[in-house]
Amino acid sequence: IGGLLGALYVQLNLLYTKVRLSFFQNRYVKVFDVIYISGLGAAIGSTMFLLWNDCIELPVERHKSSHPLQLSCPGGQYHVMANLWFATPEDVAKDLLHAKPEQYDINTLLVFGICYFLMAVSTYGLSVSSGIFVPSILIGCTWGRALGEFLVRYVTFVDWGEDVGKFALFGAAAQLSGNVRMMVSLTLIIIESTGNLTYSFPIVIVCMIAKYTGDYFNDGLYDVHSELNGVPYLPWQPPVNYRSLIARDIMTSPLCVFEVENSLEYVWDVLKLTSHNGFPVVEPGGRFEGIILRDHILAMLHFRIFKGDDNQEEMTWDKLRSLYPRFPRENSISFTEECIKTKKLDFSRIMNHSPYTVNVDMS
């Protein structure tokens, strides 16, 4: 269940985040998005506890940090739906983990879990500081507790024990693993948080099943957002449709190359007409000499390091690294027409003379 819900969470959040990236670029629109989601959450919570009247007796023993809400319930009782919505997520998770059997109504947990799941989908990716751990734990505790209550009440031929909270714990582990696709580290986090090694092996099994179930449908939440934000990321395995490709299939033609010494005019035209990150450097006869990165060429142009000038010897690796990671772009550099026609660039000092090379038939 955790793997399936995790895959659904990631897919829905991916679709909503794409909408945000396409239409919510203006900062005022981003502020409105935050206000809208906050108001929507408050409206759903208020509507749920007004329409869903679920009052139960206030247990004698409750967690010391919890503050149950009575609202319209008689004395000595508290409103379950209101408590789920307006208590802090930490207090709700503690109650779901430690409450006695049959204290929660299954329908109440399912309705709250669905609404909270959809709200969590819309909140991750807002232009505010937000996380995924606590919402995932609360969602998992909710459906895990609902499953535990169902088994205790209706599957009576099996002795499930008095601790129904263990189902909430397994649900929290499964949901979190299904969302972020962690396994070993997540198991250690949960064991350290609970301070109990009793359920360490079941938690490992739950996290493993949830992770691989979710991986069957899509990538984890962090991987998806890294890709959306353009963060370079190399997965463990290549995509299935790439596994039969060879180097020849993805090579660029015609090839843009530089010689060791080039005119500024030629280099400037190539940079403006292409978006390549690196360029092969060859001898006049075509023999391969090395490779030079686009950022390093732009650094030379930024510092005005031209062949024959007095500052040519000043081009060192330390000077290149001083611009990292924000190398200049073409639109931030300008030259006079005379400079473009007369100046030359010498790449011998900053080019990579021993780059990695592959055969054209390499997969």
Contacts in CASP RR format, 6 or more apart in sequence:
PFRMAT RR
TARGET T0000
AUTHOR 0000-0000-0000
METHOD contacts of the structure
MODEL  1
IGGLLGALYVQLNLLYTKVRLSFFQNRYVKVFDVIYISGLGAAIGSTMFL
LWNDCIELPVERHKSSHPLQLSCPGGQYHVMANLWFATPEDVAKDLLHAK
PEQYDINTLLVFGICYFLMAVSTYGLSVSSGIFVPSILIGCTWGRALGEF
LVRYVTFVDWGEDVGKFALFGAAAQLSGNVRMMVSLTLIIIESTGNLTYS
FPIVIVCMIAKYTGDYFNDGLYDVHSELNGVPYLPWQPPVNYRSLIARDI
MTSPLCVFEVENSLEYVWDVLKLTSHNGFPVVEPGGRFEGIILRDHILAM
LHFRIFKGDDNQEEMTWDKLRSLYPRFPRENSISFTEECIKTKKLDFSRI
MNHSPYTVNVDMS
1 143 0 8 1.000
1 147 0 8 1.000
1 171 0 8 1.000
1 174 0 8 1.000
2 140 0 8 1.000
2 171 0 8 1.000
2 174 0 8 1.000
2 175 0 8 1.000
2 177 0 8 1.000
2 178 0 8 1.000
2 210 0 8 1.000
2 213 0 8 1.000
3 174 0 8 1.000
3 175 0 8 1.000
3 177 0 8 1.000
3 178 0 8 1.000
3 209 0 8 1.000
3 210 0 8 1.000
3 211 0 8 1.000
3 213 0 8 1.000
3 214 0 8 1.000
4 213 0 8 1.000
4 214 0 8 1.000
4 217 0 8 1.000
5 117 0 8 1.000
5 139 0 8 1.000
5 140 0 8 1.000
5 143 0 8 1.000
5 175 0 8 1.000
5 178 0 8 1.000
6 175 0 8 1.000
6 178 0 8 1.000
6 179 0 8 1.000
6 210 0 8 1.000
6 214 0 8 1.000
7 178 0 8 1.000
7 213 0 8 1.000
7 214 0 8 1.000
7 216 0 8 1.000
7 217 0 8 1.000
7 218 0 8 1.000
9 117 0 8 1.000
9 120 0 8 1.000
9 121 0 8 1.000
9 178 0 8 1.000
9 179 0 8 1.000
9 221 0 8 1.000
10 179 0 8 1.000
10 218 0 8 1.000
10 219 0 8 1.000
10 220 0 8 1.000
10 221 0 8 1.000
10 224 0 8 1.000
11 217 0 8 1.000
11 218 0 8 1.000
12 118 0 8 1.000
12 121 0 8 1.000
13 121 0 8 1.000
13 124 0 8 1.000
13 125 0 8 1.000
13 221 0 8 1.000
13 224 0 8 1.000
14 218 0 8 1.000
14 224 0 8 1.000
14 228 0 8 1.000
16 121 0 8 1.000
16 122 0 8 1.000
17 125 0 8 1.000
17 225 0 8 1.000
17 228 0 8 1.000
18 228 0 8 1.000
20 33 0 8 1.000
20 125 0 8 1.000
21 228 0 8 1.000
23 29 0 8 1.000
24 30 0 8 1.000
24 33 0 8 1.000
24 127 0 8 1.000
30 127 0 8 1.000
31 127 0 8 1.000
33 126 0 8 1.000
33 127 0 8 1.000
34 126 0 8 1.000
34 127 0 8 1.000
34 128 0 8 1.000
37 119 0 8 1.000
37 122 0 8 1.000
37 123 0 8 1.000
37 126 0 8 1.000
40 119 0 8 1.000
40 122 0 8 1.000
41 119 0 8 1.000
44 115 0 8 1.000
44 119 0 8 1.000
45 85 0 8 1.000
45 86 0 8 1.000
45 115 0 8 1.000
48 81 0 8 1.000
48 85 0 8 1.000
48 111 0 8 1.000
48 112 0 8 1.000
48 115 0 8 1.000
49 71 0 8 1.000
49 79 0 8 1.000
49 81 0 8 1.000
49 82 0 8 1.000
49 85 0 8 1.000
49 86 0 8 1.000
52 81 0 8 1.000
52 108 0 8 1.000
52 111 0 8 1.000
53 72 0 8 1.000
53 79 0 8 1.000
54 79 0 8 1.000
54 80 0 8 1.000
54 81 0 8 1.000
54 105 0 8 1.000
54 108 0 8 1.000
55 72 0 8 1.000
55 73 0 8 1.000
55 74 0 8 1.000
55 77 0 8 1.000
55 78 0 8 1.000
55 79 0 8 1.000
55 80 0 8 1.000
56 77 0 8 1.000
56 78 0 8 1.000
56 80 0 8 1.000
56 103 0 8 1.000
56 105 0 8 1.000
57 76 0 8 1.000
57 77 0 8 1.000
58 68 0 8 1.000
58 76 0 8 1.000
58 77 0 8 1.000
58 78 0 8 1.000
59 99 0 8 1.000
59 100 0 8 1.000
59 103 0 8 1.000
62 68 0 8 1.000
62 95 0 8 1.000
63 91 0 8 1.000
63 94 0 8 1.000
63 95 0 8 1.000
63 98 0 8 1.000
65 90 0 8 1.000
65 91 0 8 1.000
65 94 0 8 1.000
66 87 0 8 1.000
66 91 0 8 1.000
66 94 0 8 1.000
66 95 0 8 1.000
67 87 0 8 1.000
67 91 0 8 1.000
68 78 0 8 1.000
68 79 0 8 1.000
68 83 0 8 1.000
68 87 0 8 1.000
69 78 0 8 1.000
69 79 0 8 1.000
69 82 0 8 1.000
69 83 0 8 1.000
69 86 0 8 1.000
69 87 0 8 1.000
70 76 0 8 1.000
70 77 0 8 1.000
70 78 0 8 1.000
70 79 0 8 1.000
71 79 0 8 1.000
71 82 0 8 1.000
72 79 0 8 1.000
73 79 0 8 1.000
80 104 0 8 1.000
80 105 0 8 1.000
80 108 0 8 1.000
81 108 0 8 1.000
81 111 0 8 1.000
81 112 0 8 1.000
83 92 0 8 1.000
83 95 0 8 1.000
84 92 0 8 1.000
84 108 0 8 1.000
84 112 0 8 1.000
84 142 0 8 1.000
85 112 0 8 1.000
87 95 0 8 1.000
89 134 0 8 1.000
89 135 0 8 1.000
89 137 0 8 1.000
89 138 0 8 1.000
90 134 0 8 1.000
92 138 0 8 1.000
92 141 0 8 1.000
93 134 0 8 1.000
93 137 0 8 1.000
93 138 0 8 1.000
93 141 0 8 1.000
93 168 0 8 1.000
93 172 0 8 1.000
96 104 0 8 1.000
96 138 0 8 1.000
96 141 0 8 1.000
96 142 0 8 1.000
96 145 0 8 1.000
96 165 0 8 1.000
96 168 0 8 1.000
97 141 0 8 1.000
97 165 0 8 1.000
97 168 0 8 1.000
97 169 0 8 1.000
98 165 0 8 1.000
99 145 0 8 1.000
99 164 0 8 1.000
99 165 0 8 1.000
100 162 0 8 1.000
100 164 0 8 1.000
101 149 0 8 1.000
101 152 0 8 1.000
101 162 0 8 1.000
101 164 0 8 1.000
102 149 0 8 1.000
102 152 0 8 1.000
102 153 0 8 1.000
104 145 0 8 1.000
104 146 0 8 1.000
104 149 0 8 1.000
106 146 0 8 1.000
106 149 0 8 1.000
106 150 0 8 1.000
106 153 0 8 1.000
109 142 0 8 1.000
109 143 0 8 1.000
109 145 0 8 1.000
109 146 0 8 1.000
109 149 0 8 1.000
110 143 0 8 1.000
110 146 0 8 1.000
112 142 0 8 1.000
113 139 0 8 1.000
113 142 0 8 1.000
113 143 0 8 1.000
116 135 0 8 1.000
116 138 0 8 1.000
116 139 0 8 1.000
116 142 0 8 1.000
117 139 0 8 1.000
120 132 0 8 1.000
120 135 0 8 1.000
120 136 0 8 1.000
120 139 0 8 1.000
123 130 0 8 1.000
123 135 0 8 1.000
124 130 0 8 1.000
124 131 0 8 1.000
124 132 0 8 1.000
124 135 0 8 1.000
124 221 0 8 1.000
125 225 0 8 1.000
132 179 0 8 1.000
132 180 0 8 1.000
132 221 0 8 1.000
133 176 0 8 1.000
136 172 0 8 1.000
136 175 0 8 1.000
136 176 0 8 1.000
136 179 0 8 1.000
136 180 0 8 1.000
137 172 0 8 1.000
137 175 0 8 1.000
137 176 0 8 1.000
138 172 0 8 1.000
139 175 0 8 1.000
140 168 0 8 1.000
140 171 0 8 1.000
140 172 0 8 1.000
140 174 0 8 1.000
140 175 0 8 1.000
140 176 0 8 1.000
141 168 0 8 1.000
141 169 0 8 1.000
141 171 0 8 1.000
141 172 0 8 1.000
142 168 0 8 1.000
143 171 0 8 1.000
143 175 0 8 1.000
144 167 0 8 1.000
144 168 0 8 1.000
144 170 0 8 1.000
144 171 0 8 1.000
144 172 0 8 1.000
145 164 0 8 1.000
145 165 0 8 1.000
145 167 0 8 1.000
145 168 0 8 1.000
147 167 0 8 1.000
147 171 0 8 1.000
148 160 0 8 1.000
148 164 0 8 1.000
148 165 0 8 1.000
148 167 0 8 1.000
148 168 0 8 1.000
149 164 0 8 1.000
151 158 0 8 1.000
151 160 0 8 1.000
151 167 0 8 1.000
152 160 0 8 1.000
152 161 0 8 1.000
152 164 0 8 1.000
166 199 0 8 1.000
169 190 0 8 1.000
169 194 0 8 1.000
169 199 0 8 1.000
169 203 0 8 1.000
170 199 0 8 1.000
170 202 0 8 1.000
170 203 0 8 1.000
170 206 0 8 1.000
171 206 0 8 1.000
172 190 0 8 1.000
173 186 0 8 1.000
173 187 0 8 1.000
173 190 0 8 1.000
173 203 0 8 1.000
173 206 0 8 1.000
173 207 0 8 1.000
173 210 0 8 1.000
174 206 0 8 1.000
174 207 0 8 1.000
174 209 0 8 1.000
174 210 0 8 1.000
175 210 0 8 1.000
176 182 0 8 1.000
176 186 0 8 1.000
176 190 0 8 1.000
177 183 0 8 1.000
177 186 0 8 1.000
177 206 0 8 1.000
177 207 0 8 1.000
177 208 0 8 1.000
177 210 0 8 1.000
177 211 0 8 1.000
178 210 0 8 1.000
178 211 0 8 1.000
178 213 0 8 1.000
178 214 0 8 1.000
178 220 0 8 1.000
179 220 0 8 1.000
179 221 0 8 1.000
180 186 0 8 1.000
180 220 0 8 1.000
180 221 0 8 1.000
180 222 0 8 1.000
181 211 0 8 1.000
181 214 0 8 1.000
181 215 0 8 1.000
181 219 0 8 1.000
181 220 0 8 1.000
181 221 0 8 1.000
181 222 0 8 1.000
181 223 0 8 1.000
182 207 0 8 1.000
182 211 0 8 1.000
183 204 0 8 1.000
183 207 0 8 1.000
183 208 0 8 1.000
183 211 0 8 1.000
186 207 0 8 1.000
187 200 0 8 1.000
187 203 0 8 1.000
187 204 0 8 1.000
187 207 0 8 1.000
190 203 0 8 1.000
191 197 0 8 1.000
191 200 0 8 1.000
191 203 0 8 1.000
214 220 0 8 1.000
218 224 0 8 1.000
219 227 0 8 1.000
219 235 0 8 1.000
223 233 0 8 1.000
223 235 0 8 1.000
226 233 0 8 1.000
227 233 0 8 1.000
243 363 0 8 1.000
244 363 0 8 1.000
245 363 0 8 1.000
246 360 0 8 1.000
246 361 0 8 1.000
246 362 0 8 1.000
246 363 0 8 1.000
247 358 0 8 1.000
247 359 0 8 1.000
247 360 0 8 1.000
247 361 0 8 1.000
247 362 0 8 1.000
247 363 0 8 1.000
248 360 0 8 1.000
248 361 0 8 1.000
251 360 0 8 1.000
252 276 0 8 1.000
255 280 0 8 1.000
256 270 0 8 1.000
256 274 0 8 1.000
256 276 0 8 1.000
256 279 0 8 1.000
257 279 0 8 1.000
257 280 0 8 1.000
257 281 0 8 1.000
257 282 0 8 1.000
257 286 0 8 1.000
258 267 0 8 1.000
258 270 0 8 1.000
258 279 0 8 1.000
258 280 0 8 1.000
258 281 0 8 1.000
258 282 0 8 1.000
258 292 0 8 1.000
258 347 0 8 1.000
259 281 0 8 1.000
259 282 0 8 1.000
259 283 0 8 1.000
259 284 0 8 1.000
260 281 0 8 1.000
260 283 0 8 1.000
260 289 0 8 1.000
260 346 0 8 1.000
260 347 0 8 1.000
260 348 0 8 1.000
260 351 0 8 1.000
261 307 0 8 1.000
261 344 0 8 1.000
261 345 0 8 1.000
261 346 0 8 1.000
261 347 0 8 1.000
261 348 0 8 1.000
262 344 0 8 1.000
262 345 0 8 1.000
262 347 0 8 1.000
263 343 0 8 1.000
263 344 0 8 1.000
263 345 0 8 1.000
264 301 0 8 1.000
264 306 0 8 1.000
264 335 0 8 1.000
264 339 0 8 1.000
264 340 0 8 1.000
264 342 0 8 1.000
264 343 0 8 1.000
264 344 0 8 1.000
264 345 0 8 1.000
265 340 0 8 1.000
265 341 0 8 1.000
267 297 0 8 1.000
267 345 0 8 1.000
268 301 0 8 1.000
268 335 0 8 1.000
268 340 0 8 1.000
270 279 0 8 1.000
271 294 0 8 1.000
271 297 0 8 1.000
271 298 0 8 1.000
271 330 0 8 1.000
272 330 0 8 1.000
276 294 0 8 1.000
277 293 0 8 1.000
277 294 0 8 1.000
277 295 0 8 1.000
278 291 0 8 1.000
278 292 0 8 1.000
278 293 0 8 1.000
278 294 0 8 1.000
279 291 0 8 1.000
279 292 0 8 1.000
279 294 0 8 1.000
279 297 0 8 1.000
280 288 0 8 1.000
280 290 0 8 1.000
280 291 0 8 1.000
281 288 0 8 1.000
281 289 0 8 1.000
281 290 0 8 1.000
281 291 0 8 1.000
281 292 0 8 1.000
281 347 0 8 1.000
281 351 0 8 1.000
282 288 0 8 1.000
282 289 0 8 1.000
283 289 0 8 1.000
288 357 0 8 1.000
289 351 0 8 1.000
289 353 0 8 1.000
290 351 0 8 1.000
290 352 0 8 1.000
290 353 0 8 1.000
290 354 0 8 1.000
290 355 0 8 1.000
291 351 0 8 1.000
291 352 0 8 1.000
291 355 0 8 1.000
292 347 0 8 1.000
292 350 0 8 1.000
292 351 0 8 1.000
292 352 0 8 1.000
293 352 0 8 1.000
295 323 0 8 1.000
295 327 0 8 1.000
296 320 0 8 1.000
296 350 0 8 1.000
296 351 0 8 1.000
297 345 0 8 1.000
297 347 0 8 1.000
298 327 0 8 1.000
298 328 0 8 1.000
298 329 0 8 1.000
298 330 0 8 1.000
298 333 0 8 1.000
299 319 0 8 1.000
299 320 0 8 1.000
299 323 0 8 1.000
299 327 0 8 1.000
299 328 0 8 1.000
300 315 0 8 1.000
300 345 0 8 1.000
300 350 0 8 1.000
301 328 0 8 1.000
301 333 0 8 1.000
301 335 0 8 1.000
302 323 0 8 1.000
302 327 0 8 1.000
302 328 0 8 1.000
302 332 0 8 1.000
302 333 0 8 1.000
303 311 0 8 1.000
303 314 0 8 1.000
303 315 0 8 1.000
303 319 0 8 1.000
304 311 0 8 1.000
305 311 0 8 1.000
305 312 0 8 1.000
305 314 0 8 1.000
305 315 0 8 1.000
305 345 0 8 1.000
306 312 0 8 1.000
306 343 0 8 1.000
306 344 0 8 1.000
306 345 0 8 1.000
307 343 0 8 1.000
307 344 0 8 1.000
307 345 0 8 1.000
307 346 0 8 1.000
308 344 0 8 1.000
312 346 0 8 1.000
315 349 0 8 1.000
315 350 0 8 1.000
317 350 0 8 1.000
320 350 0 8 1.000
335 343 0 8 1.000
END
